[in-house]
Amino acid sequence: MREIAGILSDAIRGSVELTKSLDAVADRVGRTVDSVAAALAAGQKLLICGNGGSAADAAHLATEFVVRFVRNRPPYPAICLSNDAGTLTAAGNDYGFDEVFARQVAAFGRPGDVLICLSTSGNSRNVQRALEEGRTRGLTTVAFLGRDGGAVGGTADIELIVRSESTARIQEAHMLLLHVLCEAVEERLGSQ
């Protein structure tokens, strides 16, 4: 059995190396900030989803926009599509789990809104369907993905792929990118 110190050291080393590699997606982070800030400034909303840990990250992101990240400011409209158990289970029961997010995008999404989807594997069919539905309805679509982008790769307008095989490290990197998104959008909109 490995010592705790070794596990911690390996996690820190892996996290630091992966964090440094995120410079490669700086232009895509900038495009995401531009899209989100423009949508919010125009009175549009954000729809956010993911499964499991990514669902928790989606809820976290929606909270940061609705409440605040750093600055006291007006709330920004952000809806986490992963949070409503009644809607999720009804849509899953009636249409299949692949449709649980797409159904909500069809209900709430309007042209000019932004859909942000998270999938560490890149193989979540319900995330892929949400992105397809979002594009069909004129939403700007953003995917935070892991590994090589998986089956979801190529379905979003903007893709931020964290190239790692470790789900934990991918989720940590996604959270860093999501916090950068929050901070940059708050600064951008705070200066208008």
Backbone bond lengths (Angstrom), bond angles and torsions (degrees), N, CA, C in turn:
res aa  C-N    CA-C-N  psi(-1)  N-CA   C-N-CA  omega(-1)  CA-C   N-CA-C  phi
1 M - - - 1.459 - - 1.525 109.27 -
2 R 1.335 116.23 133.62 1.461 120.13 179.65 1.518 110.59 -72.26
3 E 1.288 114.41 148.80 1.470 121.39 175.86 1.534 108.57 -72.71
4 I 1.321 115.58 150.64 1.467 121.31 177.77 1.521 110.45 -56.77
5 A 1.318 117.48 -41.21 1.468 121.05 -179.20 1.531 110.92 -59.63
6 G 1.334 117.32 -38.08 1.460 120.75 178.80 1.518 112.09 -69.26
7 I 1.333 116.37 -41.42 1.467 120.73 177.67 1.522 109.79 -61.99
8 L 1.347 115.92 -45.61 1.463 120.33 179.30 1.515 111.19 -62.93
9 S 1.317 116.78 -44.72 1.466 121.36 -179.29 1.531 110.84 -61.14
10 D 1.342 116.70 -44.17 1.468 120.24 178.48 1.531 111.25 -63.35
11 A 1.339 116.62 -40.96 1.463 120.35 179.67 1.524 110.98 -65.08
12 I 1.315 116.58 -43.29 1.467 120.07 179.19 1.521 110.17 -62.51
13 R 1.338 116.32 -47.72 1.464 120.36 -179.09 1.534 110.61 -59.66
14 G 1.338 116.77 -46.49 1.457 120.02 179.57 1.512 112.57 -63.23
15 S 1.322 116.56 -40.24 1.462 121.57 -179.82 1.529 111.13 -66.11
16 V 1.319 116.56 -43.75 1.469 120.67 -179.97 1.522 110.55 -63.43
17 E 1.329 116.84 -46.02 1.473 120.01 -179.79 1.523 111.01 -61.65
18 L 1.326 116.82 -44.02 1.462 120.27 -179.35 1.524 111.07 -67.94
19 T 1.323 117.09 -39.73 1.466 120.89 178.59 1.524 110.62 -60.22
20 K 1.318 116.65 -42.59 1.473 119.96 178.32 1.523 111.63 -62.29
21 S 1.326 117.71 -32.23 1.463 120.86 -178.55 1.527 112.91 -72.10
22 L 1.337 117.23 -13.44 1.463 120.29 -177.31 1.528 112.96 -69.25
23 D 1.327 117.97 -14.20 1.466 120.03 173.78 1.528 110.85 -54.43
24 A 1.326 116.47 -27.68 1.465 121.21 -178.43 1.527 112.89 -65.97
25 V 1.337 117.98 -19.56 1.463 120.02 -179.85 1.528 112.36 -107.39
26 A 1.320 117.34 14.48 1.470 120.87 -177.02 1.523 112.42 -56.87
27 D 1.336 117.82 -40.81 1.469 119.44 179.89 1.522 111.08 -65.76
28 R 1.328 117.63 -36.39 1.463 120.93 178.90 1.530 111.23 -71.91
29 V 1.316 116.58 -34.29 1.467 119.82 174.09 1.521 108.72 -62.65
30 G 1.323 117.09 -43.56 1.463 121.34 178.01 1.517 112.32 -60.88
31 R 1.321 117.33 -42.44 1.470 121.00 177.44 1.526 110.90 -64.38
32 T 1.332 116.51 -37.11 1.463 120.49 178.37 1.520 110.38 -66.49
33 V 1.322 116.71 -45.15 1.470 121.03 177.32 1.526 109.64 -58.79
34 D 1.330 117.25 -46.41 1.466 121.04 179.32 1.533 111.08 -57.68
35 S 1.332 116.51 -46.39 1.465 121.33 -177.45 1.521 111.91 -65.97
36 V 1.328 116.73 -45.69 1.471 120.64 -178.46 1.523 110.24 -67.24
37 A 1.323 117.47 -46.33 1.464 120.58 -178.87 1.527 110.83 -62.49
38 A 1.330 117.47 -42.68 1.468 120.68 179.62 1.528 110.81 -64.08
39 A 1.316 116.90 -42.34 1.467 120.23 179.73 1.525 110.80 -63.66
40 L 1.319 116.74 -48.27 1.469 119.79 -179.18 1.522 111.57 -64.25
41 A 1.329 117.53 -39.61 1.464 121.03 178.76 1.527 111.13 -63.81
42 A 1.345 116.56 -28.16 1.463 121.46 -179.76 1.533 112.26 -89.70
43 G 1.331 117.50 5.50 1.457 120.76 178.86 1.511 114.36 83.85
44 Q 1.318 117.32 13.25 1.465 121.69 178.27 1.529 109.45 -85.00
45 K 1.331 116.33 179.01 1.464 120.69 -177.48 1.522 111.58 -126.28
46 L 1.336 113.18 168.31 1.459 121.56 174.89 1.524 108.76 -108.84
47 L 1.316 116.38 136.97 1.458 123.32 170.34 1.519 105.66 -115.28
48 I 1.330 117.20 134.00 1.463 121.00 -171.88 1.523 108.92 -135.96
49 C 1.352 117.37 137.23 1.460 119.21 178.73 1.520 112.70 -152.73
50 G 1.311 114.29 163.34 1.459 124.17 175.72 1.516 108.40 -179.77
51 N 1.311 116.58 172.43 1.467 123.06 -179.74 1.520 110.29 -111.26
52 G 1.336 117.16 147.83 1.458 121.42 174.13 1.514 112.70 58.84
53 G 1.337 116.69 -124.77 1.459 121.14 177.89 1.516 111.75 -60.70
54 S 1.323 116.75 -34.22 1.464 120.12 177.23 1.521 111.55 -69.65
55 A 1.339 117.85 -28.42 1.468 120.64 173.38 1.521 109.89 -65.67
56 A 1.335 115.86 -41.09 1.465 120.03 177.12 1.522 110.29 -64.17
57 D 1.333 117.36 -40.07 1.463 120.82 177.65 1.532 110.98 -66.52
58 A 1.334 117.28 -37.06 1.466 121.32 176.66 1.524 110.58 -62.74
59 A 1.335 116.46 -42.70 1.472 120.66 177.91 1.525 110.37 -64.31
60 H 1.330 116.50 -40.58 1.465 121.63 178.54 1.529 109.66 -60.08
61 L 1.333 116.61 -47.41 1.468 120.53 -178.72 1.527 110.91 -62.33
62 A 1.327 117.37 -45.11 1.467 119.97 179.11 1.526 110.49 -59.67
63 T 1.318 116.50 -41.31 1.468 120.79 178.83 1.515 111.54 -61.62
64 E 1.321 117.27 -43.90 1.471 120.81 -179.95 1.526 110.89 -60.15
65 F 1.337 117.33 -37.84 1.464 119.83 179.72 1.528 112.18 -76.49
66 V 1.315 118.22 -40.02 1.460 120.56 -178.22 1.533 111.50 -72.40
67 V 1.318 117.65 -40.00 1.462 120.62 -176.03 1.527 110.00 -92.67
68 R 1.308 116.87 -75.87 1.467 123.17 174.30 1.507 108.23 178.63
69 F 1.304 115.88 159.92 1.456 120.63 173.18 1.522 107.93 -103.61
70 V 1.331 116.62 -69.37 1.466 121.04 178.01 1.521 110.70 -115.60
71 R 1.318 116.06 -46.25 1.466 121.62 -172.06 1.523 112.09 -92.78
72 N 1.322 115.81 147.48 1.458 119.82 166.58 1.520 106.47 -75.12
73 R 1.316 115.74 124.16 1.469 121.42 -177.29 1.515 107.70 -159.88
74 P 1.324 116.82 170.36 1.464 118.91 177.72 1.534 110.35 -60.94
75 P 1.316 117.90 153.36 1.464 120.25 177.86 1.521 111.07 -70.65
76 Y 1.325 115.46 145.73 1.460 121.23 175.17 1.527 108.12 -103.91
77 P 1.323 118.41 136.61 1.463 120.87 -177.77 1.533 112.13 -71.50
78 A 1.314 115.69 113.15 1.465 122.63 179.20 1.525 108.14 -141.18
79 I 1.316 115.90 128.67 1.459 121.43 -177.76 1.524 109.02 -119.72
80 C 1.329 116.41 125.79 1.466 121.35 174.28 1.522 108.48 -87.92
81 L 1.318 116.79 114.52 1.458 122.08 -177.48 1.527 112.48 -75.80
82 S 1.324 117.43 -8.59 1.463 121.83 -179.18 1.516 112.83 -88.57
83 N 1.330 118.43 -6.87 1.465 121.30 -169.07 1.525 116.60 -89.75
84 D 1.299 118.91 -22.56 1.466 121.38 -172.36 1.527 110.29 -91.63
85 A 1.337 116.39 97.64 1.469 121.63 -176.76 1.529 112.05 -60.04
86 G 1.317 117.43 -38.31 1.456 120.31 179.65 1.519 112.04 -62.39
87 T 1.321 115.99 -48.57 1.466 120.24 179.45 1.515 110.81 -65.32
88 L 1.328 117.54 -44.07 1.466 120.90 -179.47 1.521 111.76 -60.00
89 T 1.336 116.23 -46.28 1.460 118.69 -176.53 1.527 111.87 -73.62
90 A 1.321 117.81 -35.23 1.469 119.88 176.62 1.525 110.87 -66.28
91 A 1.321 116.81 -46.17 1.468 120.08 179.51 1.525 110.41 -65.26
92 G 1.340 116.58 -40.20 1.456 120.13 177.80 1.519 111.61 -63.25
93 N 1.310 116.70 -42.06 1.462 121.91 -179.54 1.527 111.30 -68.42
94 D 1.324 116.25 -44.66 1.463 120.28 -173.60 1.529 113.98 -84.61
95 Y 1.336 117.45 -31.48 1.471 120.54 -173.46 1.522 113.89 -123.76
96 G 1.327 117.79 -10.70 1.464 121.49 -177.46 1.525 110.59 99.42
97 F 1.326 115.96 149.69 1.460 121.27 -175.09 1.529 112.52 -61.64
98 D 1.324 117.61 -27.20 1.468 120.43 178.41 1.523 112.16 -61.71
99 E 1.323 117.89 -21.26 1.465 121.92 -174.59 1.527 114.68 -102.90
100 V 1.336 118.78 2.41 1.471 119.70 -172.55 1.526 113.58 -62.13
101 F 1.317 118.13 -34.22 1.470 119.80 178.90 1.533 110.96 -90.21
102 A 1.327 117.51 -39.07 1.468 120.77 -179.54 1.527 110.84 -58.75
103 R 1.318 115.92 -38.64 1.468 120.51 179.53 1.531 110.46 -61.64
104 Q 1.322 116.85 -40.95 1.466 120.83 179.29 1.533 111.25 -72.46
105 V 1.322 117.10 -36.01 1.468 119.57 175.74 1.524 109.05 -61.81
106 A 1.337 117.19 -40.79 1.464 120.74 177.51 1.526 111.12 -63.03
107 A 1.323 116.87 -35.87 1.473 120.67 -178.18 1.517 112.65 -76.05
108 F 1.328 117.07 -42.44 1.472 121.13 -170.51 1.521 115.24 -106.85
109 G 1.316 118.01 -22.56 1.457 121.24 -174.09 1.507 113.55 -76.27
110 R 1.311 115.45 135.47 1.461 122.23 176.92 1.524 108.73 -129.96
111 P 1.325 118.12 151.52 1.467 119.57 178.08 1.528 110.28 -51.30
112 G 1.318 115.88 134.07 1.457 121.48 -179.20 1.518 113.47 98.33
113 D 1.344 117.68 -18.82 1.463 120.16 174.01 1.524 109.23 -70.17
114 V 1.317 115.91 167.34 1.465 121.73 177.06 1.518 108.47 -120.33
115 L 1.327 115.91 130.48 1.458 123.26 175.03 1.519 108.57 -106.30
116 I 1.328 116.05 121.75 1.461 121.91 178.27 1.521 107.79 -113.37
117 C 1.336 116.34 120.75 1.466 122.03 -179.57 1.519 110.06 -118.61
118 L 1.330 115.15 142.75 1.460 121.20 179.26 1.519 109.98 -121.43
119 S 1.328 116.87 134.59 1.463 122.33 175.16 1.516 108.94 -153.41
120 T 1.320 116.43 112.84 1.474 118.74 -178.95 1.521 111.23 -68.06
121 S 1.320 118.03 -32.64 1.463 120.61 -179.84 1.527 111.62 -84.34
122 G 1.328 116.16 -28.64 1.454 120.12 -172.77 1.518 112.24 77.27
123 N 1.321 117.13 8.68 1.464 120.88 -176.31 1.522 113.58 -118.67
124 S 1.319 117.61 19.58 1.463 121.41 -179.79 1.523 109.25 -81.71
125 R 1.320 115.68 108.72 1.464 120.29 -177.04 1.521 111.55 -61.81
126 N 1.340 118.03 -35.03 1.467 118.98 -179.83 1.531 111.35 -69.20
127 V 1.321 117.53 -31.40 1.468 121.40 175.04 1.529 109.38 -69.62
128 Q 1.317 116.43 -43.38 1.459 120.60 178.29 1.526 110.59 -59.76
129 R 1.337 117.11 -44.55 1.464 121.08 178.70 1.528 111.65 -63.84
130 A 1.332 117.25 -38.20 1.466 120.16 177.21 1.525 110.32 -61.35
131 L 1.325 116.64 -44.50 1.466 120.78 179.94 1.529 110.84 -64.05
132 E 1.317 116.83 -42.17 1.466 120.19 177.72 1.527 110.75 -61.23
133 E 1.325 116.35 -44.61 1.473 121.04 179.37 1.527 110.40 -64.46
134 G 1.322 116.56 -40.69 1.465 120.94 178.82 1.515 112.25 -61.35
135 R 1.307 116.04 -45.17 1.477 119.43 179.63 1.523 110.64 -64.50
136 T 1.330 116.55 -40.79 1.473 121.20 178.51 1.521 110.92 -59.51
137 R 1.319 116.62 -35.35 1.472 121.49 -175.76 1.529 113.37 -93.37
138 G 1.323 118.63 5.69 1.458 121.13 175.04 1.513 115.30 83.83
139 L 1.333 117.57 20.81 1.460 120.86 174.99 1.526 108.51 -85.68
140 T 1.306 117.16 151.16 1.462 120.75 167.88 1.513 106.00 -78.71
141 T 1.325 117.22 128.54 1.456 121.08 -175.61 1.523 110.88 -111.28
142 V 1.335 114.57 134.92 1.465 122.22 -179.00 1.517 107.55 -129.23
143 A 1.337 117.37 132.43 1.464 121.64 178.22 1.523 109.95 -122.75
144 F 1.324 115.70 124.61 1.461 123.14 170.14 1.523 105.41 -97.24
145 L 1.326 116.85 110.77 1.452 122.19 -172.97 1.518 111.53 -121.66
146 G 1.329 115.35 168.90 1.449 121.02 176.33 1.517 110.63 -125.12
147 R 1.316 114.67 179.77 1.463 123.76 179.19 1.531 110.10 55.57
148 D 1.328 119.00 -120.45 1.465 120.60 178.87 1.530 112.10 -104.91
149 G 1.325 116.93 11.76 1.461 121.90 -177.68 1.509 112.64 97.51
150 G 1.334 117.26 -21.46 1.454 122.17 176.02 1.518 113.58 57.42
151 A 1.315 115.54 -157.57 1.468 122.42 -178.38 1.519 112.18 -65.87
152 V 1.335 117.29 -23.90 1.466 121.28 -179.73 1.533 110.55 -73.93
153 G 1.319 116.74 -25.74 1.465 121.29 -179.33 1.521 111.08 -51.70
154 G 1.313 115.38 133.07 1.453 121.09 178.88 1.519 114.82 91.78
155 T 1.357 117.74 -1.15 1.467 118.85 -177.91 1.526 113.42 -101.58
156 A 1.334 118.16 -7.66 1.464 121.13 -177.72 1.530 110.60 -110.64
157 D 1.319 115.23 155.37 1.468 120.06 175.23 1.523 110.93 -65.49
158 I 1.317 116.07 -39.48 1.466 122.06 179.65 1.522 107.66 -128.95
159 E 1.336 116.98 128.37 1.459 121.74 178.48 1.519 109.86 -121.55
160 L 1.315 115.40 130.82 1.454 122.10 174.82 1.525 106.10 -115.82
161 I 1.323 115.91 100.72 1.461 121.14 -175.22 1.521 109.59 -101.05
162 V 1.338 115.22 122.65 1.460 122.17 175.25 1.520 106.43 -94.70
163 R 1.319 116.49 109.58 1.460 121.96 -172.70 1.523 110.97 -85.80
164 S 1.327 113.61 91.27 1.461 122.21 178.33 1.522 107.22 -153.10
165 E 1.316 116.08 158.64 1.456 121.25 175.48 1.519 111.59 -99.96
166 S 1.330 117.45 -4.66 1.462 121.90 -177.88 1.528 110.43 -95.08
167 T 1.323 116.45 115.91 1.464 120.71 179.10 1.522 110.85 -57.54
168 A 1.324 116.81 -42.80 1.471 120.22 -179.13 1.524 111.14 -61.50
169 R 1.332 117.60 -46.18 1.469 120.26 -179.49 1.528 110.47 -66.78
170 I 1.337 118.11 -37.79 1.471 120.78 177.90 1.522 109.88 -61.78
171 Q 1.341 117.37 -46.11 1.463 120.56 -179.97 1.524 111.27 -62.67
172 E 1.328 117.22 -38.96 1.475 120.07 177.38 1.520 110.40 -63.30
173 A 1.326 116.42 -42.42 1.470 120.19 179.88 1.531 110.62 -67.65
174 H 1.333 116.78 -40.80 1.468 119.44 176.48 1.525 110.20 -58.34
175 M 1.326 117.25 -44.40 1.466 119.58 -178.78 1.529 110.63 -62.52
176 L 1.317 118.11 -40.82 1.465 120.09 176.62 1.527 110.34 -59.85
177 L 1.330 116.69 -46.68 1.464 120.22 179.64 1.528 111.69 -63.76
178 L 1.326 117.18 -38.64 1.465 120.64 178.42 1.523 111.03 -65.93
179 H 1.319 117.36 -38.57 1.464 120.20 177.24 1.527 111.07 -67.70
180 V 1.318 117.76 -37.98 1.472 120.60 175.60 1.524 109.24 -62.63
181 L 1.327 116.84 -42.16 1.466 121.03 177.26 1.522 110.82 -57.89
182 C 1.323 117.23 -48.45 1.468 121.55 179.37 1.530 111.38 -59.40
183 E 1.313 115.72 -48.79 1.464 120.09 -177.53 1.522 111.67 -62.08
184 A 1.334 115.99 -45.41 1.468 119.92 -177.54 1.532 111.38 -67.64
185 V 1.335 117.44 -39.87 1.468 120.13 179.01 1.531 109.89 -66.29
186 E 1.326 117.72 -43.92 1.461 119.83 177.38 1.527 111.46 -58.86
187 E 1.321 116.79 -44.07 1.470 119.62 179.30 1.518 110.63 -64.28
188 R 1.330 117.01 -43.18 1.471 121.47 -178.53 1.520 110.38 -63.01
189 L 1.314 117.83 -49.23 1.465 120.82 -176.59 1.519 112.14 -75.56
190 G 1.315 116.61 -27.26 1.471 120.18 178.00 1.503 112.69 -68.84
191 S 1.348 115.51 -23.57 1.462 118.93 -178.04 1.524 112.30 -91.96
192 Q 1.334 117.64 -0.17 1.483 119.70 -178.52 1.506 111.23 -91.43
